[in-house]
Amino acid sequence: MHIGINAQLLSFSQNYRNGGVSRYIRYLLSELAQQPGSHEYTVFVNGQDVIDRLPRHPQITYVAAPWPEARPAARVMWEQLNLPTQLRQRQIAVLHSPVNVLPERLPGECASVVTLHDLAFLRFPHVLTRAKRLYHRTFTVRSLRRATMLITVSQSTKQDAHELVGVPLEGMQTVYPCIDERFSQVVEEQVIQDFRRQKELTDGFFLYLSTLEPRKNVTTLIDAYKLLRERYGVREKLVLAGGKGWLYDEIFARVQRLDLGEHVIFAGFVADAEQALWYRAASAFVYPSLYEGFGIPVAEALACGTPTVTSNISSLPEAGAQIALCVDPHNVEALAEAMRQAITDDHLREKCRLMSSTVAQLFSARTMVQQTLAVYEQAAIRHASRSRVQHRASVVR
């Protein structure tokens, strides 16, 4: 088959645009270059500079779209107006949209696969800007209902798509996203100690690593950290690492209001090369998000062998692989107690260390791509079957 992939949201920038969905696309393309199967691929990316940083394979052709990804309106126009023409001219049999949205007018002979990362805009509309809510309600919902097959990044997201959007269960397949191999690579203890000294965190620290935005529930984490200091006198600092997303002002205000300025460190966006060191150097990783399509940082931290605290709702127990401590993200006291356990329970720390390789295997790129290829093939068969039914119906009429 000739498969098209709309990789416009792939970014190598050192800011929040190089976040979860961008990495999903990057790992997908990198692994396809290792195991493309028998198919041919045309991948639409945003600019020649992106192409220059991607692995090459004779079965993969990269096409640079000239409409800048950093300008969402221009990207959407390209996606809706130009991409269908490209699909028709290149005779693409299956289009994969790795981030939620399809073109409105697909060629009739083209099957479609959409990866759904989450339905936060329906579950928590108040934590998104008005423009983002409008975009998702206009394009994402219609795309999910029109797609030949839907890839969901967790069983939780699959159930959300069925309950909130009405997508039939038989039209969806859960494929867990992968984590990079660097999170399972051995790092010498001396390197970790040097990193702690460099960051002036030799007394240990709790780490949060993700975009700063409301649904990540960072303000509750700050409240729990305050309680932990008052009740147990912990010396570990709290590091909030990650780029600014949207509606983040309250996070900074809460730190000041609770007089935690000396103890809470805003590390900013963390480059790929440093992520594994941050996880491994942390005393514990804490991710009390209110809602996630999957929760990649949880799996990454566990692959590094770091004790992890996360939420007991949404997809986060799936990402936690029955190893992470899962608590009610609204319960400040429960969160504080789990954080205390994460830094004091030697049995838990040993369990996390021993199970790290299991987590890496569970969420490997090879597994993700093999399952994704199976969905492409299933979509082609499903689309052909639908087309035959529609043709017969038209003949009868």
N, C-alpha and C positions, 0 to 999 in steps of 0.2 A: 504493500500500500504506500501511497504518498501521504504523509502526515504533516500537517502544518501546526506550528506552535506559536501562539501570540505571546512573545516574551518581552513585551514593551515595558513591563514594570521591573525588569532585571536592572539593578543598579550596582555599581561599584563605588558609589560616593561614600564618604566617611560621615554619614549622618543617618537620620532615622529612615531614609528611603532604602538604605541597605539593611532592611529589617527582615522579619519573618518571611513574607511572601517573596521578596527578592531572593533570599537564600534558597527557598524552596525551588524556584526556577533554576537557580545556578546549579544546585545539586542534581536536579533532574537532567539538565543539559550535559553536565560533566559526566554523569554515569551513562547517559545514552551514547556518549562518545566512546565509552568502554564496551557497552553491550547494546548495540542498536537493533539487534535482531535482523530480520530480512527486509526491513522497511527503509524507505527513503524519507528524509525530513527536510522541510523548509522552515527555518526559524526566523521570525520577525523580531528584531531587536531595535533598540533606540540608539542608533549612531555607530559609526565605524569604530570608535574608541572601545565600545563594549565588545564588538566582534574581535578586536585585537587581543582581548583578555580571555577568550573562550577557547576550549580545546577543539581541535580540528579532527574531522573524520570524513572519508570520501562519500559517505552516505548522508552527510549533513551539509546543507547549504544555508548560510546566514544571509539575511537581507536586512540592510539598515534602513529604517524608516526615518525620514528627515524631520518629522514633527516632534518637537522636544517633549520627553516624558515629564520634565520638571514643570511643564505648563499643562495641567490636567485637561483643560478645555481643548487644546490642540490634540492631545493624545486621544481623547474620546472621539473627536471628529475623524481622525485617521482610522481609528478602530471601526467606526460606523460607516464611513464613506469610502475609504480607500481599500481596506482589507478585503471586503467581499470581491472586489475586482481582481485583486491579487490571487485569491483562492480559485476563481474561475479560470484565469489565464494560466495558472500553474497546474490546474487539474488536480487539486488536492482532495483526497477522499475523506479524510478525517481532520477536523480542526480541533485542537486542544487549547482552550482558554484556561491557563493555570490560575487565574485570579478572578473568579466569579462571573465575568461578563462576556457575552457573545455579541457579534454584530447582529443587528436586527434583521438584515436581509442576507441570509446565507444562500449560496447556490443550492439548487434542489438536490444535486447529486452528492452534496457534502454532509457527512455525519458530523456530530458535534459532541465534544466532551468538555465539561466544565469542572474545575476543581473548586469546591466550596470550602473556604477556610473558616468562616463563622457566620452567624446571623446576629451579630451584636446590634446591628441597626434595627432589628426587630425586638430583641430581648431587652436592650438598654438604649433606646433611641435618645434619651436625654443626655447621654455622655458623648454624643457625636454632634458636630456642627450641623447647622441646617442644610448647608450645601451637600455634605456627605450623606445625610439622610435622604435628601431628594435624589441624589445620584443612584443610591442603592435601591430605593423604592422604584425608580424609573427603569433601571437597567438590570440590576441583579435578579430581582424577583422574576421578571420576564425571562431572563436567560435560564434560570433554574428550571422553569416550567417547560421551556422549549428544547433543552438539551437532550440529545439522544441518550447519553449516559452522564451520570453525575458521580464524580469522585468526592467523597467526604473524608476529611482528615482525621475523623474519630467517629466512633459509634454514637457519641453524644450529638455531634453535628448532624449525623445522618438522621437521628430521631427528631432534631429540631427542624430539618428540612421537610420531613414528613408531616410534623404537627403544625408548623407555622406557614408553610408554603404549599403543602399538599402534594409534594413530589412522591410518586409511588415508590415503595421500598424496593421493588424489583428493578427499578431504574437507577439504583444507586449502589456503589461499591465503596467500602471504607478501605483506604490505603493510607497507612500512617506515614507522615513525613519523616525524612531521615535526619540524622545528626551527622555532622562532619567527623571524619575519622580522627581528626586532631584531638578530639575530646577523649579518646580512648588511648592515646599514645602515652607512653611512660615518660614522666618528667622527674628528674632527679630532685631529691629533697633539698639539696643545697640551692638549686635554682628557685625553688618556691620560697625558701627563707630569704634569699637575696631580694626577691620581688616584694616580700612583706617589708623588708627594711627600706627599700627604695620608695615605697608608698607610705612609709611611717605608720605601719599597722602591725607592729610586732606583738601587740597584746591580743591579736585576733580581731575578727570582724564578721558581722552578718552582712551578706551580700544580697542585693536586689539588682538584677540585670535585665532590663527591658526598656521599652519606650515609656516615658513619663506621660501618663494620660489617666483620666478618671477611672475607667473600668479595671485598671490594674490594682486599684484599691490601696495605693501607696499611703494615703493618709491614715488608714487603719493600721498599717504596718508601723507607721511613726508613733501612733498612740500605743501600740503594743510594746514597742521598744522603750518608750517612756515608762510604762508600767514595769517592764523588766528591770530597768535601772533602779527604780524606786523600791521595788519589792526585793530584788536579789543583789543589787549593787554590782551588776555585771560591768566589766571593764571594756568588753568588746565594743567597738564602734559600729555604726550602721553606715554602709556604703550604698548609696543609691546611684547606680550606674546606668546610663542609657541616654539617648537623645530625647529632646523635648518633642512630644507629639502635639497634642492640642489640649486646651483647658487645663493646663498644668500649674497655674499660678497658686492654687490652693495648697499644693504640695510644699512649695517653698514657704508660704505663709504659715503652715502648720508647724514647721520646724522652728520658726522664729517665735511663734506664739507659745510653744512649749519649752522655750529656752534651751533648745538642743543644738544650737549652732556650732558648739565645739565638738559635738559627738556624732553629728550626722554629716557625712561627706558626699557631696555631689560630684561624681567622677566624670560626668559627661559621657559623650558617645565613646564606646569602647571598640577599637579596631579589631578585626578578626584575629590578628596575630596575638593579641593579649587576652582574648576571652577565656581560653582554657586556663591560663595562669590565674586570672581573677577567681574562677571557680575553685581551682585547686588550693589557692592560698586562703580562701574563706574558711572560717570556723563552721559556718552553716550557710546554706542558701535559702532565702525566704521569698515566696512568690504567692501572695494571697489574692490573686486575681479573682474578680467577680464572675468572669466569663471568658472562656478561650475556646477557639475551634479545636486546638490541640494543646498548646503549652510547651513549645520547644525548649525554652530555658530550663524547665524542670527535668526533661530527659537529658539535656546537656550536662547539667550539674550532677545528676546521678551517674552518668557515664564517666565523669571525673572522680567518682567515689566520694562526693561531698554530701554530708547529711542535709536533707532537704525538707522544708516545710512548705506545704501548699494547701490549696482549698479542697474541700470535699465535695465540690459541686462542679457542674459542667463536665468538660473532658479531662480535667486535671488529675483525677485518680487514674485515668488511662495512661497519661504521661508519667505518672508516678510509679507505674509498674509494680504496685503492691510493696514498694520499698519506702517511698516518701511518707512523712507524717502528714495526714490530711485532716484539716480542721475547718470548722465553720468560719468563713472569712469575715463574717459580721461580728464575731465574738472576740473582742479585744483580749479578754482574759485567757481564753483558750489558745489564741494565737501566741500570746506571751509565754504560756506554759509550754507549748510545743517548741518554741524557740529555745527555752531553757533546756528542755530535754535534748534538743539537737546538739547542744554544746557540752552536755554533761554525761550523756549515756554512751559509755564505751562500747557496749554491745551493739548499739545502733550504728556507731561509727565503723565498727568492724564489718557489720552486715553490708553497709554501703560500699565499703572498699571491695569486699568479695564479690558483690553482685554487679559491679560496674561493667564488667565485660559482657554480662548477660543483657544489660540495657543497650549497650552498643550494638549487639547482634540483633536485638529486637527491632531497633530503629535504624537499620543499615540502608545505605543508598541502593545497594544491589537488590534488596528485597523490594524497596519502593518502586524501582524502575521495572522489575519483572512484573509486578502486579499492575503497574500503569500500562505496560504494553498489552497485558491481557484485556484491560478495559478498552483500549483502542480497537482491538480486534472484535471484542464484544459489541462495541458501538457500530462498527461497520456491518456486522451481521444483523443487528437490530434495525439499523437504518434501511438496509436492503429489504428486510421483511416488511417494514412499514410501507416502503415504496411499492412493493408488489401488491399489498392490500389496497393501497390508494389507487393504483392503476386498475385493478379489477373492479373497484367501486365505480371508477369513472367510466369504464366500459359498460357496466350494467346500466348506469344512468343514460 
